Amino acid sequence: MCIGIPMQVVEQHDESARCLYRGQESLIDMMLVGPQPVGTWLLVFLDTAREVLSEQKARQIADALEAMRLAMQGDNRIDHLFADLVGREPTLPEFLKS
């Protein structure tokens, strides 16, 4: 299984960029998304950028990954990492409503 990691561009090169996630820098292949300005958030799989993300989406993914890390350590205090979902009434997608 491959998990996408949200990373932020800190330095752009020709076909790669130096990106940061949780204090760790990596050199990322940018061929699929093209050059991106410093500060751009990317979804990265196996050191390859696959998608440009909004800052909000990057935060949601990072929070979900943190929740998974905590759960794997036996910590079930993760509700704060899903603030957009906690207390929300579930809704059916439009195609299931009919």
Steps between C-alpha positions, in 0.01 A plus 500: 500500500622847415398802707507853362680756713423875486825687443575869451740627236793685656728520195418441130755346262461408131303173521510457875436695818624484855192447715430486873273285718520495881849647497642252249615617156485281190583550134172447309450424131270769353447353150128426555404842641757728340701770674324651802578813698650485848223452756286274281359188666529168315374147551812282471522124442841328493690830455280603206250789513165378370266788581505867602303552823336793673644581842173383660507162324868454591414569868213248492727230356776579750247482786370163376856366484565627853179329619618175342840533671335560837255212454786265417655599835173419678394862553129547424492876572481604135166682467676840488670387179161457330338826610327532161323165556435476876144595589394519137192314383590252223349577159445274205663582167254637242505180291377297801217734596257390232 
